[in-house]
Amino acid sequence: MSEPFIQLTNINKSFSGVKALQGVNLTIHKGEVRCLAGENGCGKSTLIKTISGVYKADQGEIKINGKQYKNFTPMDAIKEGIQVIYQDFSIFPNLTVAENIAMNLQLTNNKKLVNWKSIYQVAKQAVEKIGFNIDLSAKVESLSVADKQLVAISRALLQDAKLIIMDEPTTALTQKEVKSLFTVVNDLKKQGISILFVSHKLEEVYEICETITILRNGQNVKDGDVKEINQSNLVEYMTGRKIEDELYTPVVKSTQPLLRTENLTKNGAFSDISLALYPGEVLGITGLLGSGRTELAKAIFGMLPSDSGAIYIENEQVKIRSVHDAIKHKIGYVPEDRLTEGLFLPQSIGNNSVISVIDRFLSRSKLINTKKMRAEMDRWVKELNIKTPSPDLPVSVLSGGNQQRVVLAKWLATNPRILILNGPTVGVDIGSKADIHKIVRTLAAEGVGVIIISDDISEVIHNCNRILVMKKGQIMNEFKNTEISERELGHQLSS
């Protein structure tokens, strides 16, 4: 092992008496790819902000290249080559690739006049370091998520990065884009650059990381080589409980479909989709980004009405031209992007959980029965184990897993017979993921027909009794979860 780049010893940090970090130790060596793992709320974000100088530790020691810091600031972190790439990448969508990459360098060099030739020259050198072929004059808003991420990495390298912290870097990437990112990470490692990789996706942790630090409740619970910790132990270290990841085989309640589509088509998105969903079934639909899977979900839910074909609910043909039509037919939809499509972020947790059934609480004089509405809010917070001191807090303060439970509550409150879940566990921690899967299985046992749309192969195989594979807007294959392995399904998606 090479010499340490950064060493944090006995780090403590509290906020208003709440202990976020308690005696945390972390060492990252030069050229090392280390995973920082743990559930939401375990202290990962606080530790990252301590490493980058945003938070000052209440107690403990920070050493970088053997130099001890007492009052570590963001400027110290930048000078030492520490760069953080957050989930949103912190880039400017209205500026060009070149401007985004070179801006920080211009600011740190106190440049008062813009030298466009220099900006493009600097940006060109940065993208070449990672073999990134991109139009430097393109507006960042026009780029794919993967390319935005590479812009952020290129910008980090301009600051002579020695340690790059990647916070959930693969959340919105396809499998192909993840492989490209891992190639870049391995190249950075060869250059002696250290990576702190923060991820909930365990299969990626084993693929790209050499070492791991696991936090729980603000404390170290495990530190060592990734290969020495099996997946089931890793999950137990993170959550403090055993989580069994066994195949689920729902008991289908009837041979008559709840939902059936015939030759459903939306021009430019999908064509001739014929499928059936039965009561008590969990049907998986998987495919790469652009396969038409999300557009199909939106068509069934009335957000993107089909151009032709038919939808049947219990063998009766229905017209679903709007979300109102879908709700009338007892269809619920948990969208892929909960922040922009699923939640009203400034509103309270409680208001978000009952918004779909607000009419229930109106009196004849159109006044809201607040007592009745409050009882419904409290019910869903309790039933879905939404971790919050009060339903009156804004939903934006919750972790990803708890936000997803609020979106689920919003649709479960409507008593749906058909529930479509698009990327139900994207960006949530391993414990919340298991809890959401448990909710899905409970709903299926009660006779609800559930559709899970996901490119998480393990999620699909372990929770869906039938799996449909979509490519280029069509259903190409159908499998039972008992007759295909994760490797085989991955090959189906990529071939």
N, C-alpha and C positions, 0 to 999 in steps of 0.2 A: 504493500500500500504506500502511495506517495505521502509526502508530508501534509499536515492539515492546512487548509486555507483559512477556515474560520472555526472557532471553538466558542460555544456558549456554555457557561457553567453556572448551575444553580440559579437559573433565571426565574424571578418572581414578578408577577404583575397583577395588580388588582384594580377594579373599577367600582367605585362607590361601595367598597367593602366586599365585593364579589371577587373571589380569586380566580383569575383567568389562567394564570400559569403558576405552578407551584414546584419550584426546584427543578426546572427543566434543563436537561443537558443535551447538547447537539454538537457533533463534530462532522464537518464536511471536508474531505480531502481534495486536493487538486486533481481534476480530471475524473471525479467520481460522480456517478448518477445515483443520487439517494432519493428514496421516496419518503415523503412526510404523509402519514396516514392517520386516520381517526374520523370519528363521526362528526357531523356538524355540531359546533359548540364545544369541541374538545380542546380548543386553544390554538388550532393551526393558524388561523388568520392573525391572532395576536402575536404569535411567534414570528410569522412572516414580517409583520410591521415592526417588530423589535429588531429583526435582522436588517431591515432596510432603513432603520433610524426614525421611523414615523412615531413609534412609541419608545419612551425611555423606561427601561426596566427599573422596578422599585428596588431590586436587589439582584446581585449576580455579576458575572464577569463576561465581557466580550473581547476575544482576541482575534485579530486578523493578521495572518503572516507573522505571528509571534508578538505583534504590537497590541498592547492592552488599551482599551478605550473606557473612560469613565462616563463621558457624556456623549454617546454616539448619536450623530445627527444624520438626516437624509443626505446632506452634502458629503459627510464622511463616507457614507455607503457608496455614493456615486464615485467618489475619488478612489475607493478601494475596488471598484469594478463590480459592485452588486447591482443587479438589475432585476426588477420584478415585472413579469408579463401577466397581468390580471386577466380574468375571464373575458372582460369586455375589450381587452387589448389597449385601452386608453389611447386610441388614435382618432384623428380628425377626418370624418367621412367626406367633408367638402374640400379637402386639400388633396394634392397629388401624392403619389407614392414617394417621389423624391422629397417633397416638402415634409412629409411625415417622418421620413428617415433622418433627414439632415437638421430638422428644427432644433432638437435638443443640443446638438453640437454648436449651432449658431448662437443659442442662448448662453451656453456655458462659456463660449469664447467672446461674449459681449459684443457680437457683431451688430452694428447699427444700420448698416446698409446691406441689402440683399445682393449677393453675387450669384446669379442664376447658374452660371457656368460651373462655379465651385460646388453649388448644391447638387447639381446633377452628377458631377464627377465623384463627389463623396458618396452619394447614394449608389452609384454604379459599383464602386469598390465594395460597399457593404453587402449588396446582393450577391456579388461574385464570390464572397467569402463562403456562402452556403450553397452556391450553385443555383440561385433563384433567378429564373428567367421571367422577367416581368417588364411591362411597359411603364417606365418611370413617370411618364406624363399622365397616366391613367388616374382618375379620381378613385380614392379608396372605397367610396360607397358602391362602386360598380364591381368590386372584387368579391370572390368567394370567401367564406369564413377561413378556409385553409390559407389563402393568399394573404388575408389580413393578418393572420398569425405570423406568417413569414416576414411581413413588413415589420411587425413588432420585434421579431428576433433580430432582423437586420439592424434596426435602430439600436437595440441593446448592444450589439457587437461594435457599433461605432463608438460607444462610450468605453471601449477597451474592457469589455465584460470579462470578469474572472469567475463570477457566480451568477447564473441565470435561474431565477425562481419562476417556475411555470405553474400557475394556479389553474387546475382543471383544464389542461390544454386541449383535450380531445372531446369535450362535451358535445360540440356541434359538428364534429368531423365525420366523414364517411370512413369506412375501413381502409380504402385506398389512400385517403389523405392522412390517416393515422400512420400508415407505413412510411409515407414520405416524410412526415414529421420525425419519426424515429430514426430515419436515415440521417436527417439533419442533426439530431441529438447525438448520435454516435460519432458524427464528424466533429462536432464541438468537443466531445470528450477526447478525441484524438489530439485536438489542439490544446489540451490541458485545461479546458474550461469546465468548471463544475456545474452540475445541474441539480436543483432541488425540485423534484417532480411531485406535485400534489394531485392525487387522483383517488376517486372512489372505485375505479374500474380495476378489479384485482388482476384480471388476465393481462392487462397492460403493465401493471406493476411488475409482474413476473417476467414479462418480455423485455422491458427496457431498463429496469433498475437493478443495481448490484446490492445495495444496502437499503435498510429501512429503519425509520424511527416512528414508533406508534405512540400517539398520545390518547389518553382518556381522562376526562374531567380535569384537564390542565396539568396532567402529570405524565412522565414517561412510564410506559408499561412494557415496552420491548424495544430493543435496539440490536441490530445484527445483520447478517447476510440474509438476503431474501430467500435464497435456495434452502436455507436451514429451517424455514418456517413453512409448514404446509398451509393450504388455503383455509382449511377449517379452523386451525389454530389462529391464523391471522385474523379471521372474522371474530373469533372469541376474544382476542386481545383488544380489538377495536370496540366491540360492543359490550363486553362483559357477560355475554350469554352465548349459548350454543345455537346456531341457526342451521337447520337441516335444509339442504338444497336438493330435495328429491323430486322426481317427476310427479306431476300432479295429473291425475286422470279424472276429470269431471264426470259425473253421472248425468248423462243427457236425459231430460225429463219427458221428452215426447219425440215421436218420429215426424211430427208436423213442424215445419220451420216457423220460427218467430219472424224471421226476416229472410226475404229472398230477392235477389236481383236477377234480371234477365237482360243480357246484352246492353248493360248500362254503359253509356258512352259520353265523354266530355271531350270535344275536339281539342287536340293539342295536349291532353293530359292522360286519358286512358280510354280504352275501347273494348266493347263486347265483354264486359265483366258480368259473369254469371256466378253467383255464390249463394250459399244458404247458411243460416245461423239458427241453431236449435236452442230451446229453453235449457238452461243449465250448462251450456257449452261455453268454453273459452276458445275462440277461434283466433289464430295468429295470422297476421299478414305482414310479411317481411319483404324487404327489397332495399336497394341502395337509394340514396338521395336522387330524385328525378325519376324514380320508377313509377310514379303515379299514385303511390300509397296514400299520401296525405290528401291529394285531390279527391280520391275515392271516398275517404272518410268525410270530407267536407260536402261531397255530393249527397251522401246518405243523410247527413245532418242538415241539408238545405242551405249551407253557406256558399256552395258553388254548384247550383242546380245542373243536373245532367242535360245534355242536348237531345238524347234519345235513349230508348230502353225503358224498362219498367222496374218499379220497386213494389214488393208485396209485403204486407204485414199480416201474418197468419192467413196467407193465401188470398187476401183481399188487396187488389191493386190500389195503391195510394199515390197521390201527387205530393211530393215534398219539394216545394219551390222556395221555402224560407225556413229559418230556424224555428219560427212559430209553428209551422207545420210539423216539424220534427218533434218538438216538445209535445204537441197535441197527440202524437202517436207514441208517446212515452219513450222517446229516444234521447239519451244524454250523450254529451261529447266533452271529453277532457282534452284540450288542445295540446299540440307539441310545445308551443311557447307559452307557458303559463303567465309570464310577466306582461306580455303585450296582448294576449288573446283570452287569458283565463281569469285575470284578477283586476280589480280596481285598486291599485296600490295605495293611494292616499286614504282609502276607506278602511274601516275597522275589519278585524277578522270576522266578527259576528255578522256585520252587514254583507260581507262577501259570501258567507256561508248560506245566507237565506235569500239572496237577491233574486234567484230564479223562481221563488215561490212567494214573493212579496205580496201578491194579490190575496193570499190566504189570510193576511193579517189586517186587511182593510175592513172597516165597519161599513154599514149602509151609508153613513155620512162621509165615507172615504177618508176617515181618520185611521191611523195605524194603532192597532192594539199592541202597545209596547210590551205589556206583560207576556202576552202570548208569543210575540216575536222573540223576546229574551229567552223564553223557555226553549224555543227551537234552536236558538244559537247555542245555549248551554248544552243541549242534547248532542249536537254534532261535535262540539269540542270534546265532550266526554267519550262519545262512541268511537271517534276516530283518533282519540288520544293526541289531540293537537296540543303541543307543549307551549303553553302561554299562561302568564299570571292572570290575564284578563282578556275576554273577547273584544274589549273596547280598544285594545291597542291596534295601530295600523298594521295591515297584513304585511307591509314591506319589512317589518322588523323580524319576521320569522325566517328560519332556515329554509332551504329549498325543499326538504322533505315535508316540513310542516305546511309550507305554502301549497304543495301538491295535495295534501290532505284537505285543505280548505277548498280547493277546486273540486275535489271529489265530493265533499260535503254539499257543495252548491248543486251538483247534479243528483246526488243520492236523495236530497230533500224532495226532488220531484217524483220519487218512486219510479224510476225508469224500468222498463221491461227489457230494453236494449241499451247497453252502455258501450260506447266506443272510446278507447283509451289510446291516444296517440303519443308514443314515447312516454309512458306513465312514470318511469323512474329516471329520466334524464337529469343528471346533476344532483341526485339525492344520495345520501350516504347509505352504507350497506345495511344498517339497522332499519332505516326508514323504507328502504327498498323491500326488505323482507316483510315489513308491516303492510305495505301497499299490496304486495302479492297475496298476503293473508286475507286482506279485505276483498280482493278479486275472487278468491276461492270461496269465501263466505257468500258473496253475491251469487256466484254460480250455483252453489248448493241450495240457494233460495229460489232458483229457477230463472234468474236473470240471464239473458244471453249477452256475453261479453266478447268484444273484439279488441284484441291488443295489436296495435301497429307499432313495430319496433325493429331496429336493426341490431339490437342486443340479442345475439344468437342464444346465449344461455337463458335469458329471460323468456324467449319464445318457446324453447324446447321444454323448459321446466314448468311452464304454466299453461300451455295451450295443447289441447288434445289433437287439434288439426292445424296444419300450417300451410298457408298459401304463399307461394313465392312469386313476386311481381317483378317484371322487367319491361322497360319501354312501354309502360301503360297497359300491360296485359298480364293475366295470370298464366305463368309458364308451367308450374308444377304444384302438386298437392301431396303432403305427407302427413302421416300420423306421427306424433312426437316419439312414439316407441320404436319407429322404424328408421330413424335417421339420427346420426351423431352430430355434435356441434361442428366437428371438422368437415363432415359431408355437407352440412347446411351452409357453412362458410364458403365451401367450394361452389355450391349452387349459386350463391350471390355474386361471387367474383368472376365466374366463368362466362 
